[in-house]
């Protein structure tokens, strides 16, 4: 499944960020099916930092004993803030929510391919 195919199958309905992390609700219409399936993603602050950094929405982040510190640019100024402060100022846009949903679906597809492929069968036979 390509990113372009997923983009056509996903419609983001709701997204927000707060001190607890990111929550995204989207609908995915699978090929040859008429009813979309609602999917919720909930990301904790560390996972938010990882994923926002991966798509370029923040510059970098650090974990200080469970406290996530975010480095990001706001109004042309570089800021360094703890996640709870960052989450109150950062505006999570629809593009970011859609990108996170697409990446989530790609991860699920990759895991399914590994589980169903030769590697997954090899791992299953070793662990049994």
N, C-alpha and C positions, 0 to 999 in steps of 0.2 A: 504494500500500500504506500503510495507516495504522499508527500505533504499536500500537494495540490488536490488529490482525491479526498483526503481527510478534510481539507478546508471546505470543500463542497458539501460534505456530510455533517459538519458540525455547526450548530447555531448556539452562541453563547447567550444565555438568558439573564444571568445575574452574577455579579462579581463584586467583592469588596475586600479590603484589607483592614485589619485592626491589630491590637496588641497580641492577639492569640494566633495570628497568621492570616493566610489568604483562603477565602472560600469562593469557589467558582461552581456555578450550575450551568450545564450545557445540555443540549439535545443532540443526539447523533442518530441520523437516519442511515441505516445500513443499506447496501446495494439490494435492489429488488424488494425492499420492504417499505410499506407506507407509513407505519407508525414509528415516530421517533422515540428513542429511549432516553429518559432523563438520567444524567450522571452528575454526581457531586464530587468535587475534589476539595479536600481540606488539607492545607499545608501548614505545618508548624513553623515558627520563626526561622529555625535553621534551614529547613527545606525551602522556605521562601527566599532566603538569602542565596542559597545555591542556585535556585532556578532563575531568579531575577538577574543574578550575575551572569548566568549562562546565556541569557537572551540580550544582555547589554543594557538592562534598565538601571543597574547600579554599577559602580566602578569596582568595588571589592567589599569584603566583609571579613570579620574575625569572630571567633568564639572565645570569650573570656569566661571560663568556668560556667558555661551554660547561658551567659549573657551575650547576645548577638549584637555586634557593633557593625553598623553599615557606613560605608564611605560612598557618598553620592553627590551629584551636582544638582543644585537647585538655584534657579535664577542666576546662573553663571558663577556661582560660588560653590566651592567644594565644601561639603559638610561631613562631619563625623558624628553619628548619633547612635544611641542605643535603639534597638528595634522598636520598643514601645513608643518612643518619640518619633522615629522615622515613620512608623505606620500612621501616625496622625497627620503627617504633612504630605506623604507620598500619595499621588493620585494614580491609582491603578486604572489604566485605560482598557478599552475593549480589545484593542490589538494585543496587548500583553495577556489578557485573559484568554483570547483565542489561541495565541501562540502557546501558552501553558497547557491548554486543553489538547492541542494537536500533539505536543510533545508527550503528554500523558498517554494518549492513544497510541503513539508510535512505540512507547515503552511497553505497553500491553501487547502490541502486535509482535514486537521483538521477543518478549518472554514466551509468547505462545509458539513462535517459530522455533525457539531453542528447545522448549519442552517437547514439541512434536518432531523435531529433527533428530539427526544422528547423535548430536551432543547430548540432548535431553534423554534419549534412550540409553546412552552410555552411562550417564550420571545415575539414572534410575537403576540400572543393573548393578552398578557398584554399590549403591546405598542399600540395596535389598539384601 
